[in-house]
Amino acid sequence: MSRIAVIYYSSTGATYTIAQAYVEGATEAGAEVRLRRAAELAPQSVIDSNEAWAAHQDETKHIEIATPADLAWSDGYILGAPTRFGQPASQLKQFIDTTSGPWVEGQLAGKPATVFTSTTERHGGQEATLLSLHHTLFHWGATILPTGYVDYALSHAAGGNPYGVSAITGDAKPDEHVLALARFQGQRMAKFASVIASMEMVPA
């Protein structure tokens, strides 16, 4: 059995919904899963001015805040955030910027990792955000597990993004095709992490 950390940021719930689908998929494949959220950075006055944002904050306050220890604990990790101006939301980026400790100690290297995002518009920067998160994974020495077109029909129905799961949400939640792909990718992550964790990684 593998241990998977799903670490996300969500303001109004779209990326949270995708994160939940990843949790479901990994759990179905036998993994122990930690769902963690990146700490909020926006002023409370700004959050309160948006009804959906304030409601989602209240609905998810029971979910623990992510720490670097969650990455060290895991055999594989899944990172997700909405796109902001073609980049991951700053809340997830700040979490990433706190991971120097386990990174220096080699606790992040070799583990499989995959990423996801959402945008309001079709050309809102999804691929730029996913590839930006891949840059972090390169530095960590992770083994990137892209969505690719492993199940072509499933990937095509979900938008055909080979770099990670992505959703065009507008004012709606991610559709059933996106969530199905996230569950599928969560299952793959659990299986890959289990195999890699069982290998003895001997430094050269």
ROKEDO-808812 format. One record per residue (C-alpha): x, y, z; residue in three letters. Coordinates in Angstrom, 2 decimals, decimal comma, always signed. Example, Ala and Ser with C-alpha at 12.3 -4.5 7.8 and 13.67 -1.06 7.14 Angstrom:
<recs>
[rec [+12,30; -4,50; +7,80]; Ala] [rec [+13,67; -1,06; +7,14]; Ser] 
</recs>
This chain:
<recs>
[rec [+0,00; +0,00; +0,00]; Met] [rec [+1,33; +3,45; -0,91]; Ser] [rec [+0,95; +6,78; +0,87]; Arg] [rec [-0,25; +9,68; -1,26]; Ile] [rec [-0,37; +13,38; -0,34]; Ala] [rec [-2,92; +15,47; -2,25]; Val] [rec [-2,03; +19,12; -1,66]; Ile] [rec [-4,16; +21,82; -3,24]; Tyr] [rec [-5,38; +25,38; -3,05]; Tyr] [rec [-8,91; +26,39; -3,97]; Ser] [rec [-10,77; +29,65; -3,52]; Ser] [rec [-14,33; +28,83; -4,55]; Thr] [rec [-14,15; +25,03; -4,81]; Gly] [rec [-13,25; +23,98; -8,36]; Ala] [rec [-9,76; +22,65; -7,64]; Thr] [rec [-10,99; +21,25; -4,33]; Tyr] [rec [-13,52; +19,15; -6,24]; Thr] [rec [-10,75; +17,79; -8,48]; Ile] [rec [-8,59; +17,10; -5,42]; Ala] [rec [-11,42; +15,04; -3,92]; Gln] [rec [-11,63; +12,97; -7,12]; Ala] [rec [-7,89; +12,24; -6,87]; Tyr] [rec [-8,39; +11,14; -3,27]; Val] [rec [-11,20; +8,81; -4,32]; Glu] [rec [-9,11; +7,23; -7,08]; Gly] [rec [-6,02; +6,73; -4,94]; Ala] [rec [-8,09; +5,32; -2,09]; Thr] [rec [-9,87; +2,90; -4,43]; Glu] [rec [-6,42; +1,65; -5,50]; Ala] [rec [-5,53; +0,89; -1,88]; Gly] [rec [-3,49; +3,97; -0,96]; Ala] [rec [-3,50; +5,79; +2,35]; Glu] [rec [-4,23; +9,40; +1,40]; Val] [rec [-3,70; +12,74; +3,11]; Arg] [rec [-5,77; +15,61; +1,70]; Leu] [rec [-4,18; +18,93; +2,68]; Arg] [rec [-4,84; +22,53; +1,66]; Arg] [rec [-2,38; +25,33; +1,18]; Ala] [rec [-2,80; +28,14; +3,70]; Ala] [rec [-4,86; +31,13; +2,62]; Glu] [rec [-2,97; +34,37; +1,95]; Leu] [rec [-5,73; +36,72; +0,83]; Ala] [rec [-7,03; +39,31; +3,32]; Pro] [rec [-10,22; +38,20; +5,02]; Gln] [rec [-11,93; +41,38; +3,83]; Ser] [rec [-11,31; +40,32; +0,22]; Val] [rec [-12,57; +36,80; +0,89]; Ile] [rec [-15,69; +38,09; +2,62]; Asp] [rec [-16,48; +40,31; -0,37]; Ser] [rec [-16,94; +37,18; -2,52]; Asn] [rec [-19,83; +35,03; -1,30]; Glu] [rec [-18,61; +31,83; -2,97]; Ala] [rec [-15,06; +32,29; -1,65]; Trp] [rec [-16,25; +32,90; +1,91]; Ala] [rec [-18,61; +29,91; +1,76]; Ala] [rec [-15,90; +27,57; +0,49]; His] [rec [-13,48; +28,76; +3,17]; Gln] [rec [-16,04; +27,86; +5,81]; Asp] [rec [-16,89; +24,51; +4,20]; Glu] [rec [-13,26; +23,35; +4,13]; Thr] [rec [-11,93; +24,76; +7,39]; Lys] [rec [-11,77; +21,20; +8,78]; His] [rec [-9,09; +20,20; +6,23]; Ile] [rec [-5,61; +20,43; +7,69]; Glu] [rec [-3,09; +22,93; +6,37]; Ile] [rec [-0,31; +21,35; +4,30]; Ala] [rec [+3,22; +21,18; +5,70]; Thr] [rec [+6,48; +19,90; +4,15]; Pro] [rec [+6,17; +16,91; +6,49]; Ala] [rec [+3,22; +15,72; +4,38]; Asp] [rec [+5,51; +15,43; +1,37]; Leu] [rec [+8,20; +13,65; +3,37]; Ala] [rec [+5,56; +11,20; +4,68]; Trp] [rec [+4,23; +10,35; +1,24]; Ser] [rec [+5,37; +7,90; -1,40]; Asp] [rec [+3,93; +10,17; -4,10]; Gly] [rec [+2,26; +13,53; -4,30]; Tyr] [rec [-0,42; +15,36; -6,23]; Ile] [rec [-0,34; +19,16; -6,41]; Leu] [rec [-3,12; +21,39; -7,67]; Gly] [rec [-4,16; +25,03; -7,79]; Ala] [rec [-6,23; +27,34; -9,95]; Pro] [rec [-4,41; +29,34; -12,59]; Thr] [rec [-3,70; +32,99; -11,81]; Arg] [rec [-2,39; +34,99; -14,78]; Phe] [rec [-0,85; +31,87; -16,32]; Gly] [rec [+0,76; +30,66; -13,11]; Gln] [rec [-0,22; +28,59; -10,05]; Pro] [rec [-2,09; +30,51; -7,37]; Ala] [rec [+0,32; +32,14; -4,91]; Ser] [rec [-1,06; +30,14; -1,99]; Gln] [rec [+0,29; +26,88; -3,42]; Leu] [rec [+3,47; +28,59; -4,55]; Lys] [rec [+4,14; +29,78; -0,99]; Gln] [rec [+3,73; +26,23; +0,28]; Phe] [rec [+6,21; +25,03; -2,34]; Ile] [rec [+8,64; +27,71; -1,16]; Asp] [rec [+8,66; +26,15; +2,33]; Thr] [rec [+9,89; +22,74; +1,17]; Thr] [rec [+13,65; +23,40; +1,24]; Ser] [rec [+14,13; +21,20; +4,34]; Gly] [rec [+12,90; +17,88; +2,94]; Pro] [rec [+14,29; +18,79; -0,49]; Trp] [rec [+17,84; +19,26; +0,86]; Val] [rec [+17,54; +16,00; +2,80]; Glu] [rec [+16,55; +14,12; -0,36]; Gly] [rec [+13,10; +13,24; +0,95]; Gln] [rec [+11,30; +14,41; -2,20]; Leu] [rec [+13,49; +12,79; -4,84]; Ala] [rec [+12,32; +9,89; -6,97]; Gly] [rec [+8,72; +9,96; -5,82]; Lys] [rec [+6,02; +10,04; -8,51]; Pro] [rec [+4,11; +13,29; -8,78]; Ala] [rec [+1,30; +14,71; -10,87]; Thr] [rec [-0,43; +18,10; -11,07]; Val] [rec [-3,79; +19,68; -11,86]; Phe] [rec [-5,40; +23,08; -12,35]; Thr] [rec [-8,54; +24,92; -13,39]; Ser] [rec [-9,31; +28,13; -15,27]; Thr] [rec [-12,39; +30,20; -16,01]; Thr] [rec [-11,61; +30,46; -19,72]; Glu] [rec [-10,54; +27,87; -22,30]; Arg] [rec [-7,29; +29,71; -22,97]; His] [rec [-6,73; +30,89; -19,43]; Gly] [rec [-3,22; +29,44; -19,06]; Gly] [rec [-3,80; +25,84; -17,98]; Gln] [rec [-0,78; +24,37; -19,74]; Glu] [rec [+1,48; +27,19; -18,53]; Ala] [rec [+0,43; +26,51; -14,95]; Thr] [rec [+0,91; +22,74; -15,20]; Leu] [rec [+4,34; +23,11; -16,80]; Leu] [rec [+5,30; +25,66; -14,14]; Ser] [rec [+4,48; +23,08; -11,47]; Leu] [rec [+6,54; +20,55; -13,43]; His] [rec [+9,52; +22,89; -13,05]; His] [rec [+9,24; +22,49; -9,28]; Thr] [rec [+9,09; +18,72; -9,65]; Leu] [rec [+12,25; +18,77; -11,75]; Phe] [rec [+14,06; +20,57; -8,93]; His] [rec [+12,75; +18,09; -6,38]; Trp] [rec [+13,99; +15,18; -8,50]; Gly] [rec [+10,48; +13,77; -8,67]; Ala] [rec [+9,30; +11,22; -11,21]; Thr] [rec [+6,61; +13,09; -13,13]; Ile] [rec [+3,52; +11,03; -13,94]; Leu] [rec [+1,65; +12,97; -16,64]; Pro] [rec [-1,88; +12,19; -17,70]; Thr] [rec [-0,68; +11,64; -21,27]; Gly] [rec [-3,26; +9,76; -23,33]; Tyr] [rec [-3,12; +6,51; -21,38]; Val] [rec [-6,88; +6,18; -21,76]; Asp] [rec [-7,43; +8,22; -24,92]; Tyr] [rec [-11,23; +8,32; -24,75]; Ala] [rec [-11,15; +9,44; -21,12]; Leu] [rec [-8,46; +12,07; -21,72]; Ser] [rec [-10,19; +13,38; -24,85]; His] [rec [-13,52; +13,73; -23,05]; Ala] [rec [-11,77; +15,65; -20,25]; Ala] [rec [-10,20; +18,13; -22,65]; Gly] [rec [-7,16; +16,24; -23,93]; Gly] [rec [-4,50; +17,81; -21,72]; Asn] [rec [-1,45; +15,49; -21,54]; Pro] [rec [+0,39; +17,54; -18,89]; Tyr] [rec [-2,07; +17,07; -16,04]; Gly] [rec [-5,77; +17,19; -15,25]; Val] [rec [-7,34; +20,56; -16,05]; Ser] [rec [-10,83; +21,97; -16,00]; Ala] [rec [-12,59; +24,93; -17,60]; Ile] [rec [-14,98; +25,92; -14,88]; Thr] [rec [-16,37; +29,42; -15,44]; Gly] [rec [-19,11; +29,63; -12,85]; Asp] [rec [-19,58; +25,86; -12,71]; Ala] [rec [-17,81; +22,92; -11,07]; Lys] [rec [-15,53; +20,59; -13,05]; Pro] [rec [-17,58; +18,25; -15,23]; Asp] [rec [-17,86; +14,49; -14,84]; Glu] [rec [-15,21; +13,79; -17,49]; His] [rec [-12,57; +15,82; -15,66]; Val] [rec [-13,44; +14,13; -12,37]; Leu] [rec [-13,32; +10,69; -13,99]; Ala] [rec [-9,83; +11,44; -15,33]; Leu] [rec [-8,71; +12,68; -11,90]; Ala] [rec [-9,95; +9,45; -10,28]; Arg] [rec [-8,15; +7,43; -12,97]; Phe] [rec [-4,96; +9,42; -12,45]; Gln] [rec [-5,28; +8,99; -8,69]; Gly] [rec [-5,42; +5,22; -9,19]; Gln] [rec [-2,31; +5,35; -11,40]; Arg] [rec [-0,47; +7,44; -8,82]; Met] [rec [-1,24; +4,97; -6,06]; Ala] [rec [+0,00; +2,05; -8,15]; Lys] [rec [+3,18; +3,77; -9,37]; Phe] [rec [+3,99; +5,01; -5,88]; Ala] [rec [+3,57; +1,52; -4,46]; Ser] [rec [+5,99; +0,03; -6,99]; Val] [rec [+8,61; +2,76; -6,57]; Ile] [rec [+8,37; +2,68; -2,78]; Ala] [rec [+9,08; -1,06; -2,85]; Ser] [rec [+12,37; -0,48; -4,68]; Met] [rec [+15,59; +0,12; -2,82]; Glu] [rec [+16,93; +3,42; -4,13]; Met] [rec [+20,72; +3,15; -3,87]; Val] [rec [+22,73; +6,36; -4,53]; Pro] [rec [+25,41; +6,08; -7,21]; Ala] 
</recs>
